[in-house]
Amino acid sequence: MALDYIHGQLYYSHVGSISVVGFQYSWHKIETVQLNSPNLKIRTIVNKEEKPRALALDLEKSILYYTDWSNRAKVVQTNLDGSQPKELLSGLDNPNGLTLIGSGNSKKLYVAESHFKTRSNGTNQNYPVPRMNGSVYSLTVDSSSSNAWSNLQNDSGKYGLVTPYGLSGGEGVVYVSDWDTIHRGAQQSDGTS
């Protein structure tokens, strides 16, 4: 979920299915609801993704970022109404957490990649580099950036991430939760401990 506190909108991913008389109906979408409305009108803004997951908002630029866990997992940027989708990172396995840190033109988008499917299945043909431990990637999202992602989790496992799941942060620090470790660590948003 992500809250647009300026306009009173709550954004959330909604994945589910139901079987009715032998037919399977499923929905995989991102919706928004106006919180200060008496009838809580729900609006679908993204409905063409297989498994939408984490959300982050850039309210200064009216942008929604989200991850998709599909067979072609990715990070996507759209306008807050879901228009003009732009794929920012693909070739992922299980992009879990997503957070945006910073202000003005010095914002960074962070994504937690668990690699859970790779470890569960032994391989993932879509993943560009075979890795077993999870990673956290960052991207400077200002308009002048080169769209080059940085991997904050190095190959030697310096940060001890196994299955990173949730992300949050601020003031130059990224907080990462991990399904497989008791330690809940923090690292500077430049990747240093």
MDAnalysis code that builds the backbone (N, CA, C; Angstrom):
import MDAnalysis as mda
import numpy as np

u = mda.Universe.empty(579, n_residues=193, atom_resindex=np.repeat(np.arange(193), 3), trajectory=True)
u.add_TopologyAttr("name", ["N", "CA", "C"] * 193)
u.add_TopologyAttr("resid", np.arange(1, 194))
u.add_TopologyAttr("resname", ["MET", "ALA", "LEU", "ASP", "TYR", "ILE", "HIS", "GLY", "GLN", "LEU", "TYR", "TYR", "SER", "HIS", "VAL", "GLY", "SER", "ILE", "SER", "VAL", "VAL", "GLY", "PHE", "GLN", "TYR", "SER", "TRP", "HIS", "LYS", "ILE", "GLU", "THR", "VAL", "GLN", "LEU", "ASN", "SER", "PRO", "ASN", "LEU", "LYS", "ILE", "ARG", "THR", "ILE", "VAL", "ASN", "LYS", "GLU", "GLU", "LYS", "PRO", "ARG", "ALA", "LEU", "ALA", "LEU", "ASP", "LEU", "GLU", "LYS", "SER", "ILE", "LEU", "TYR", "TYR", "THR", "ASP", "TRP", "SER", "ASN", "ARG", "ALA", "LYS", "VAL", "VAL", "GLN", "THR", "ASN", "LEU", "ASP", "GLY", "SER", "GLN", "PRO", "LYS", "GLU", "LEU", "LEU", "SER", "GLY", "LEU", "ASP", "ASN", "PRO", "ASN", "GLY", "LEU", "THR", "LEU", "ILE", "GLY", "SER", "GLY", "ASN", "SER", "LYS", "LYS", "LEU", "TYR", "VAL", "ALA", "GLU", "SER", "HIS", "PHE", "LYS", "THR", "ARG", "SER", "ASN", "GLY", "THR", "ASN", "GLN", "ASN", "TYR", "PRO", "VAL", "PRO", "ARG", "MET", "ASN", "GLY", "SER", "VAL", "TYR", "SER", "LEU", "THR", "VAL", "ASP", "SER", "SER", "SER", "SER", "ASN", "ALA", "TRP", "SER", "ASN", "LEU", "GLN", "ASN", "ASP", "SER", "GLY", "LYS", "TYR", "GLY", "LEU", "VAL", "THR", "PRO", "TYR", "GLY", "LEU", "SER", "GLY", "GLY", "GLU", "GLY", "VAL", "VAL", "TYR", "VAL", "SER", "ASP", "TRP", "ASP", "THR", "ILE", "HIS", "ARG", "GLY", "ALA", "GLN", "GLN", "SER", "ASP", "GLY", "THR", "SER"])
u.atoms.positions = np.array([
    [0.828, -1.178, 0.000],
    [0.000, 0.000, 0.000],
    [0.874, 1.244, 0.000],
    [0.308, 2.326, -0.507],
    [0.980, 3.624, -0.483],
    [-0.091, 4.697, -0.333],
    [0.192, 5.684, 0.486],
    [-0.780, 6.726, 0.799],
    [-0.394, 8.045, 0.142],
    [-1.320, 8.607, -0.611],
    [-1.192, 9.969, -1.127],
    [-1.904, 10.857, -0.112],
    [-1.142, 11.361, 0.847],
    [-1.719, 12.148, 1.941],
    [-2.159, 13.530, 1.463],
    [-1.654, 13.990, 0.327],
    [-2.049, 15.298, -0.202],
    [-3.473, 15.257, -0.746],
    [-3.794, 14.213, -1.496],
    [-5.109, 14.099, -2.140],
    [-6.038, 13.108, -1.446],
    [-5.600, 12.501, -0.344],
    [-6.441, 11.561, 0.384],
    [-6.728, 10.279, -0.377],
    [-5.740, 9.799, -1.140],
    [-5.905, 8.580, -1.922],
    [-5.049, 7.470, -1.321],
    [-5.599, 6.273, -1.241],
    [-4.848, 5.091, -0.839],
    [-4.692, 4.203, -2.063],
    [-3.460, 3.831, -2.387],
    [-3.147, 2.942, -3.506],
    [-2.785, 1.577, -2.944],
    [-3.221, 0.504, -3.599],
    [-2.904, -0.839, -3.125],
    [-2.929, -1.833, -4.281],
    [-2.116, -2.883, -4.151],
    [-2.147, -3.962, -5.135],
    [-3.189, -4.972, -4.670],
    [-3.864, -5.576, -5.640],
    [-4.987, -6.462, -5.347],
    [-4.891, -7.673, -6.268],
    [-4.527, -8.792, -5.697],
    [-4.388, -10.024, -6.470],
    [-5.289, -11.072, -5.836],
    [-6.079, -11.735, -6.644],
    [-6.949, -12.772, -6.105],
    [-7.632, -13.550, -7.199],
    [-8.358, -14.576, -6.793],
    [-9.119, -15.374, -7.748],
    [-10.266, -16.058, -7.019],
    [-11.233, -16.478, -7.803],
    [-12.385, -17.186, -7.260],
    [-12.852, -18.193, -8.308],
    [-13.327, -19.326, -7.846],
    [-13.857, -20.341, -8.743],
    [-15.378, -20.357, -8.599],
    [-16.060, -20.201, -9.736],
    [-17.525, -20.196, -9.741],
    [-17.990, -21.173, -10.808],
    [-18.706, -22.192, -10.404],
    [-19.284, -23.192, -11.293],
    [-18.251, -23.698, -12.304],
    [-17.085, -24.065, -11.800],
    [-16.057, -24.635, -12.645],
    [-15.219, -23.640, -13.431],
    [-15.530, -22.360, -13.348],
    [-14.742, -21.342, -14.041],
    [-13.884, -20.588, -13.036],
    [-12.663, -20.339, -13.419],
    [-11.731, -19.613, -12.554],
    [-11.661, -18.162, -13.008],
    [-11.987, -17.250, -12.113],
    [-11.883, -15.819, -12.387],
    [-10.756, -15.265, -11.527],
    [-9.900, -14.472, -12.132],
    [-8.810, -13.895, -11.357],
    [-8.672, -12.415, -11.688],
    [-8.103, -11.698, -10.758],
    [-7.848, -10.277, -10.953],
    [-6.465, -9.956, -10.401],
    [-5.792, -9.130, -11.104],
    [-4.432, -8.734, -10.754],
    [-4.323, -7.260, -11.126],
    [-4.464, -6.396, -10.138],
    [-4.559, -4.989, -10.460],
    [-4.045, -4.108, -9.333],
    [-3.901, -2.855, -9.647],
    [-3.600, -1.828, -8.655],
    [-4.802, -0.903, -8.637],
    [-5.286, -0.654, -7.438],
    [-6.477, 0.170, -7.280],
    [-6.176, 1.348, -6.362],
    [-7.060, 2.321, -6.400],
    [-6.978, 3.453, -5.498],
    [-8.367, 3.751, -4.972],
    [-8.415, 4.261, -3.759],
    [-9.683, 4.635, -3.145],
    [-9.529, 6.024, -2.548],
    [-10.546, 6.855, -2.741],
    [-10.570, 8.201, -2.171],
    [-11.032, 8.084, -0.724],
    [-10.143, 8.394, 0.214],
    [-10.427, 8.158, 1.629],
    [-11.383, 9.171, 2.245],
    [-11.427, 10.375, 1.725],
    [-12.300, 11.377, 2.332],
    [-13.660, 11.468, 1.659],
    [-14.022, 10.463, 0.881],
    [-15.321, 10.403, 0.224],
    [-16.255, 9.518, 1.043],
    [-17.521, 9.912, 1.200],
    [-18.442, 9.095, 2.011],
    [-18.730, 7.721, 1.428],
    [-18.575, 7.537, 0.107],
    [-18.892, 6.233, -0.492],
    [-17.656, 5.414, -0.857],
    [-16.443, 5.885, -0.540],
    [-15.191, 5.159, -0.790],
    [-15.142, 4.527, -2.180],
    [-15.244, 5.335, -3.207],
    [-15.214, 4.864, -4.587],
    [-13.839, 4.278, -4.927],
    [-13.833, 3.026, -5.376],
    [-12.607, 2.323, -5.762],
    [-12.427, 2.473, -7.269],
    [-11.199, 2.786, -7.665],
    [-10.860, 2.947, -9.068],
    [-9.672, 2.055, -9.400],
    [-9.796, 1.251, -10.450],
    [-8.680, 0.435, -10.934],
    [-7.823, 1.306, -11.840],
    [-6.510, 1.359, -11.545],
    [-5.628, 2.185, -12.381],
    [-4.646, 1.349, -13.194],
    [-4.341, 0.124, -12.748],
    [-3.480, -0.793, -13.503],
    [-4.142, -2.157, -13.445],
    [-4.417, -2.751, -14.601],
    [-5.054, -4.077, -14.595],
    [-4.442, -5.033, -15.605],
    [-3.266, -4.724, -16.119],
    [-2.641, -5.584, -17.123],
    [-1.383, -6.260, -16.611],
    [-1.182, -6.309, -15.318],
    [-0.018, -6.978, -14.753],
    [-0.423, -8.327, -14.196],
    [0.522, -9.240, -14.156],
    [0.229, -10.591, -13.677],
    [0.173, -10.664, -12.154],
    [1.160, -10.069, -11.477],
    [1.214, -10.138, -10.016],
    [1.787, -8.849, -9.436],
    [1.017, -7.750, -9.470],
    [1.533, -6.508, -8.893],
    [1.768, -6.670, -7.399],
    [2.805, -6.030, -6.882],
    [3.181, -6.273, -5.481],
    [3.403, -4.972, -4.720],
    [4.630, -4.489, -4.648],
    [4.978, -3.327, -3.826],
    [4.688, -2.027, -4.573],
    [4.379, -0.970, -3.812],
    [4.071, 0.335, -4.379],
    [4.873, 1.428, -3.680],
    [5.194, 2.469, -4.426],
    [5.808, 3.676, -3.865],
    [5.308, 4.859, -4.680],
    [5.111, 5.992, -4.021],
    [4.602, 7.193, -4.684],
    [5.630, 8.319, -4.646],
    [5.706, 9.059, -5.737],
    [6.436, 10.321, -5.780],
    [5.364, 11.391, -5.971],
    [4.939, 11.997, -4.879],
    [3.842, 12.955, -4.937],
    [4.253, 14.276, -5.570],
    [5.538, 14.632, -5.507],
    [6.013, 15.865, -6.147],
    [5.883, 15.788, -7.667],
    [6.083, 14.592, -8.215],
    [6.046, 14.410, -9.668],
    [4.815, 13.636, -10.134],
    [3.899, 13.292, -9.207],
    [2.677, 12.539, -9.532],
    [2.992, 11.221, -10.227],
    [3.917, 10.451, -9.631],
    [4.355, 9.185, -10.213],
    [4.110, 8.044, -9.224],
    [3.670, 6.912, -9.765],
    [3.508, 5.668, -9.029],
    [4.575, 4.700, -9.525],
    [5.287, 4.068, -8.605],
    [6.223, 2.996, -8.921],
    [5.633, 1.713, -8.353],
    [5.797, 0.604, -9.065],
    [5.333, -0.679, -8.530],
    [6.191, -1.819, -9.057],
    [6.154, -2.929, -8.313],
    [6.831, -4.145, -8.749],
    [5.801, -5.148, -9.221],
    [6.228, -6.066, -10.073],
    [5.373, -7.141, -10.569],
    [6.155, -8.446, -10.433],
    [5.557, -9.429, -9.773],
    [6.175, -10.724, -9.508],
    [5.971, -11.738, -10.629],
    [5.504, -11.336, -11.754],
    [5.145, -12.269, -12.815],
    [6.349, -13.090, -13.283],
    [6.127, -13.927, -14.302],
    [7.229, -14.689, -14.882],
    [8.259, -13.764, -15.512],
    [7.864, -12.551, -15.813],
    [8.759, -11.515, -16.330],
    [8.747, -10.366, -15.317],
    [9.256, -10.638, -14.130],
    [9.199, -9.692, -13.012],
    [9.937, -8.400, -13.349],
    [9.405, -7.278, -12.800],
    [9.941, -5.982, -13.188],
    [9.537, -4.897, -12.198],
    [10.140, -3.715, -12.401],
    [9.765, -2.486, -11.705],
    [9.236, -1.534, -12.769],
    [8.076, -0.920, -12.489],
    [7.403, -0.074, -13.470],
    [7.111, 1.298, -12.867],
    [7.154, 2.314, -13.715],
    [6.777, 3.678, -13.345],
    [5.568, 4.075, -14.170],
    [4.549, 4.679, -13.541],
    [3.400, 5.219, -14.266],
    [3.021, 6.562, -13.640],
    [2.126, 7.257, -14.293],
    [1.506, 8.406, -13.653],
    [0.578, 7.882, -12.553],
    [0.144, 8.746, -11.654],
    [-0.719, 8.299, -10.550],
    [-2.033, 7.705, -11.037],
    [-2.465, 8.044, -12.244],
    [-3.699, 7.469, -12.784],
    [-3.441, 6.169, -13.557],
    [-2.189, 5.687, -13.566],
    [-1.843, 4.443, -14.253],
    [-1.450, 4.622, -15.703],
    [-1.510, 5.832, -16.212],
    [-1.173, 6.065, -17.622],
    [0.345, 6.165, -17.807],
    [0.769, 6.010, -19.024],
    [2.165, 6.103, -19.454],
    [3.101, 5.174, -18.673],
    [2.821, 3.867, -18.663],
    [3.728, 2.936, -17.976],
    [5.091, 2.882, -18.652],
    [6.121, 2.815, -17.822],
    [7.498, 2.737, -18.314],
    [8.234, 1.717, -17.457],
    [8.763, 0.691, -18.097],
    [9.515, -0.341, -17.383],
    [10.897, 0.203, -17.013],
    [11.220, 0.157, -15.713],
    [12.506, 0.678, -15.241],
    [13.560, -0.402, -15.037],
    [13.124, -1.593, -14.648],
    [14.069, -2.686, -14.398],
    [13.344, -3.998, -14.658],
    [13.956, -4.865, -15.451],
    [13.359, -6.174, -15.731],
    [14.408, -7.238, -15.479],
    [14.051, -8.487, -15.746],
    [14.978, -9.579, -15.521],
    [15.113, -9.922, -14.058],
    [14.110, -9.572, -13.274],
    [14.137, -9.849, -11.845],
    [13.512, -11.204, -11.556],
    [13.575, -11.598, -10.303],
    [13.029, -12.864, -9.852],
    [11.798, -12.592, -8.971],
    [11.987, -12.027, -7.824],
    [10.902, -11.683, -6.893],
    [11.141, -10.300, -6.292],
    [10.796, -9.241, -7.000],
    [10.950, -7.918, -6.410],
    [9.897, -7.703, -5.325],
    [10.345, -7.605, -4.087],
    [9.427, -7.508, -2.946],
    [9.185, -6.072, -2.537],
    [10.064, -5.538, -1.703],
    [9.882, -4.195, -1.177],
    [10.271, -3.123, -2.170],
    [9.706, -1.930, -1.960],
    [9.975, -0.793, -2.823],
    [9.816, 0.459, -1.977],
    [10.770, 1.356, -2.043],
    [10.644, 2.622, -1.326],
    [11.368, 3.716, -2.094],
    [10.881, 4.939, -1.940],
    [11.468, 6.109, -2.568],
    [11.981, 7.007, -1.457],
    [13.251, 7.388, -1.540],
    [13.878, 8.199, -0.499],
    [14.501, 9.434, -1.134],
    [14.292, 10.584, -0.513],
    [14.886, 11.823, -0.972],
    [13.833, 12.835, -1.358],
    [14.296, 13.968, -1.874],
    [13.375, 15.020, -2.306],
    [13.970, 15.755, -3.497],
    [13.130, 16.521, -4.159],
    [13.584, 17.272, -5.320],
    [14.140, 16.360, -6.386],
    [15.326, 16.703, -6.891],
    [15.960, 15.890, -7.931],
    [16.981, 14.907, -7.378],
    [16.981, 14.675, -6.083],
    [17.950, 13.726, -5.501],
    [17.229, 12.527, -4.885],
    [16.168, 12.062, -5.527],
    [15.419, 10.899, -5.046],
    [16.038, 9.611, -5.574],
    [16.002, 8.588, -4.711],
    [16.431, 7.254, -5.128],
    [15.298, 6.274, -4.864],
    [15.100, 5.389, -5.815],
    [14.132, 4.315, -5.696],
    [14.899, 3.054, -5.333],
    [14.458, 2.346, -4.302],
    [15.099, 1.112, -3.854],
    [14.120, -0.041, -4.026],
    [14.641, -1.185, -4.472],
    [13.824, -2.385, -4.609],
    [14.550, -3.553, -3.945],
    [13.815, -4.312, -3.146],
    [14.342, -5.524, -2.521],
    [14.028, -6.701, -3.430],
    [15.049, -7.422, -3.829],
    [14.927, -8.587, -4.711],
    [15.309, -9.823, -3.917],
    [14.337, -10.713, -3.685],
    [14.587, -11.861, -2.808],
    [15.246, -13.044, -3.512],
    [15.078, -13.159, -4.809],
    [15.554, -14.328, -5.576],
    [14.906, -15.612, -5.060],
    [13.726, -15.504, -4.484],
    [13.066, -16.660, -3.883],
    [12.739, -17.733, -4.918],
    [12.240, -17.341, -6.087],
    [11.903, -18.336, -7.119],
    [13.147, -19.082, -7.589],
    [14.269, -18.369, -7.720],
    [15.510, -19.012, -8.146],
    [15.928, -20.069, -7.138],
    [15.850, -19.731, -5.853],
    [16.244, -20.699, -4.818],
    [15.247, -21.852, -4.746],
    [13.954, -21.571, -4.948],
    [12.938, -22.611, -4.857],
    [13.004, -23.570, -6.039],
    [13.201, -23.040, -7.232],
    [13.183, -23.857, -8.446],
    [14.570, -24.296, -8.893],
    [15.592, -23.703, -8.309],
    [16.946, -24.029, -8.714],
    [17.454, -23.183, -9.863],
    [16.543, -22.586, -10.616],
    [16.961, -21.734, -11.728],
    [15.822, -20.820, -12.130],
    [16.145, -19.727, -12.739],
    [15.170, -18.829, -13.331],
    [15.786, -18.330, -14.626],
    [15.256, -18.763, -15.741],
    [15.836, -18.435, -17.042],
    [15.789, -16.942, -17.346],
    [14.856, -16.202, -16.708],
    [14.728, -14.778, -16.992],
    [15.725, -13.928, -16.220],
    [16.368, -14.482, -15.208],
    [17.240, -13.672, -14.366],
    [18.604, -13.538, -15.017],
    [19.137, -12.305, -15.162],
    [20.366, -12.107, -15.920],
    [21.630, -12.657, -15.261],
    [21.710, -12.681, -13.944],
    [22.907, -13.143, -13.246],
    [22.469, -14.160, -12.204],
    [23.006, -15.385, -12.213],
    [22.581, -16.359, -11.212],
    [23.085, -15.975, -9.824],
    [22.178, -15.668, -8.913],
    [22.524, -15.336, -7.532],
    [21.551, -16.055, -6.633],
    [22.005, -16.412, -5.458],
    [21.117, -17.076, -4.524],
    [20.649, -16.136, -3.415],
    [21.532, -15.301, -2.899],
    [21.124, -14.386, -1.846],
    [20.414, -13.188, -2.449],
    [19.554, -12.587, -1.626],
    [18.799, -11.435, -2.078],
    [19.669, -10.204, -2.262],
    [19.096, -9.208, -2.893],
    [19.798, -7.969, -3.200],
    [18.879, -6.787, -2.967],
    [19.483, -5.629, -2.824],
    [18.745, -4.371, -2.830],
    [19.362, -3.519, -3.932],
    [18.533, -3.065, -4.858],
    [18.980, -2.234, -5.970],
    [18.490, -0.808, -5.754],
    [19.242, 0.160, -6.269],
    [18.811, 1.555, -6.190],
    [18.957, 2.223, -7.553],
    [18.118, 3.231, -7.770],
    [18.122, 4.003, -9.004],
    [17.857, 5.454, -8.646],
    [18.702, 6.356, -9.105],
    [18.417, 7.782, -8.966],
    [17.366, 8.115, -10.010],
    [16.238, 8.671, -9.577],
    [15.088, 8.828, -10.480],
    [14.910, 10.240, -11.020],
    [15.890, 11.116, -10.845],
    [15.741, 12.447, -11.443],
    [15.862, 12.336, -12.959],
    [15.400, 13.331, -13.650],
    [15.312, 13.260, -15.110],
    [16.676, 13.194, -15.796],
    [17.743, 13.577, -15.105],
    [19.064, 13.562, -15.742],
    [19.823, 12.261, -15.515],
    [19.247, 11.335, -14.757],
    [19.974, 10.100, -14.454],
    [20.033, 9.181, -15.673],
    [20.971, 8.274, -15.639],
    [21.189, 7.375, -16.773],
    [20.335, 6.114, -16.688],
    [19.466, 6.019, -15.685],
    [18.667, 4.814, -15.442],
    [19.537, 3.601, -15.181],
    [20.724, 3.810, -14.596],
    [21.609, 2.715, -14.222],
    [21.326, 2.320, -12.778],
    [20.991, 1.065, -12.589],
    [20.693, 0.543, -11.259],
    [21.984, 0.138, -10.568],
    [22.077, 0.374, -9.275],
    [23.214, -0.052, -8.464],
    [22.758, -1.163, -7.544],
    [23.618, -2.159, -7.345],
    [23.319, -3.260, -6.438],
    [23.999, -2.969, -5.110],
    [23.198, -2.754, -4.053],
    [23.761, -2.459, -2.739],
    [24.175, -3.723, -2.001],
    [23.696, -4.878, -2.420],
    [24.067, -6.149, -1.809],
    [25.151, -6.751, -2.677],
    [26.373, -6.748, -2.201],
    [27.451, -7.269, -3.034],
    [27.430, -8.794, -3.079],
    [28.180, -9.372, -4.009],
    [28.164, -10.819, -4.229],
    [28.653, -11.619, -3.033],
    [29.488, -11.043, -2.205],
    [30.013, -11.791, -1.057],
    [29.045, -11.803, 0.117],
    [27.883, -11.150, -0.028],
    [26.902, -11.165, 1.044],
    [27.269, -10.273, 2.211],
    [27.972, -9.201, 1.955],
    [28.456, -8.304, 3.003],
    [27.355, -7.859, 3.957],
    [26.162, -7.619, 3.441],
    [25.083, -7.101, 4.276],
    [24.240, -8.198, 4.907],
    [24.517, -9.447, 4.594],
    [23.838, -10.558, 5.239],
    [22.404, -10.777, 4.815],
    [21.990, -10.267, 3.676],
    [20.622, -10.459, 3.216],
    [20.465, -11.850, 2.600],
    [19.394, -12.511, 2.951],
    [19.077, -13.791, 2.341],
    [17.806, -13.651, 1.508],
    [16.708, -13.237, 2.152],
    [15.444, -13.021, 1.461],
    [14.885, -11.665, 1.881],
    [15.433, -10.567, 1.350],
    [14.921, -9.248, 1.729],
    [13.478, -9.098, 1.279],
    [12.678, -8.505, 2.136],
    [11.253, -8.414, 1.837],
    [10.743, -6.983, 1.891],
    [10.917, -6.322, 3.014],
    [10.384, -4.974, 3.164],
    [11.481, -3.934, 3.169],
    [11.134, -2.735, 2.694],
    [12.069, -1.612, 2.671],
    [11.371, -0.368, 3.201],
    [12.124, 0.445, 3.873],
    [11.678, 1.773, 4.270],
    [12.929, 2.605, 4.462],
    [12.779, 3.870, 4.686],
    [13.964, 4.672, 4.923],
    [13.684, 6.148, 4.907],
    [14.755, 6.887, 5.012],
    [14.706, 8.335, 5.008],
    [16.004, 8.872, 5.558],
    [16.264, 10.167, 5.325],
    [17.461, 10.808, 5.875],
    [18.730, 10.033, 5.524],
    [18.821, 9.459, 4.320],
    [20.033, 8.781, 3.883],
    [20.216, 7.372, 4.395],
    [19.168, 6.762, 4.980],
    [19.270, 5.403, 5.506],
    [18.165, 4.545, 4.894],
    [18.520, 3.314, 4.523],
    [17.556, 2.343, 4.020],
    [17.441, 1.227, 5.059],
    [16.234, 0.934, 5.483],
    [15.981, -0.165, 6.423],
    [15.449, -1.344, 5.637],
    [16.002, -2.533, 5.899],
    [15.648, -3.731, 5.146],
    [15.230, -4.820, 6.122],
    [14.052, -5.408, 5.898],
    [13.670, -6.593, 6.671],
    [13.949, -7.815, 5.806],
    [14.212, -8.939, 6.454],
    [14.607, -10.150, 5.750],
    [13.862, -11.333, 6.353],
    [13.245, -12.154, 5.516],
    [12.499, -13.316, 5.998],
    [13.386, -14.332, 6.709],
    [14.636, -14.441, 6.291],
    [15.483, -15.537, 6.734],
    [16.501, -15.191, 7.800],
    [16.550, -13.973, 8.231],
    [17.518, -13.620, 9.264],
    [16.817, -12.892, 10.393],
    [17.332, -13.038, 11.572],
    [16.775, -12.330, 12.717],
    [17.180, -10.869, 12.660],
    [18.364, -10.605, 12.151],
    [18.895, -9.241, 12.075],
    [18.046, -8.383, 11.143],
    [17.671, -7.217, 11.604],
    [17.005, -6.231, 10.767],
    [17.963, -5.068, 10.650],
    [18.643, -4.977, 9.540],
    [19.741, -4.034, 9.419],
    [19.347, -2.726, 8.773],
    [20.234, -1.787, 8.913],
    [20.110, -0.506, 8.234],
    [21.436, -0.234, 7.553],
    [21.370, 0.377, 6.412],
    [22.589, 0.791, 5.736],
    [22.359, 2.169, 5.155],
    [23.430, 2.891, 4.958],
    [23.321, 4.200, 4.348],
    [22.818, 4.016, 2.931],
    [22.084, 4.983, 2.451],
    [21.514, 4.853, 1.113],
    [22.566, 4.845, 0.016],
    [23.834, 5.137, 0.361],
    [24.904, 4.999, -0.628],
    [25.508, 3.598, -0.609],
    [24.952, 2.701, 0.237],
    [25.402, 1.312, 0.271],
    [26.352, 1.002, 1.392],
    [26.819, 1.992, 2.143],
    [27.756, 1.728, 3.244],
    [26.982, 1.341, 4.493],
    [27.632, 0.597, 5.381],
    [26.989, 0.167, 6.631],
    [27.064, 1.253, 7.669],
])
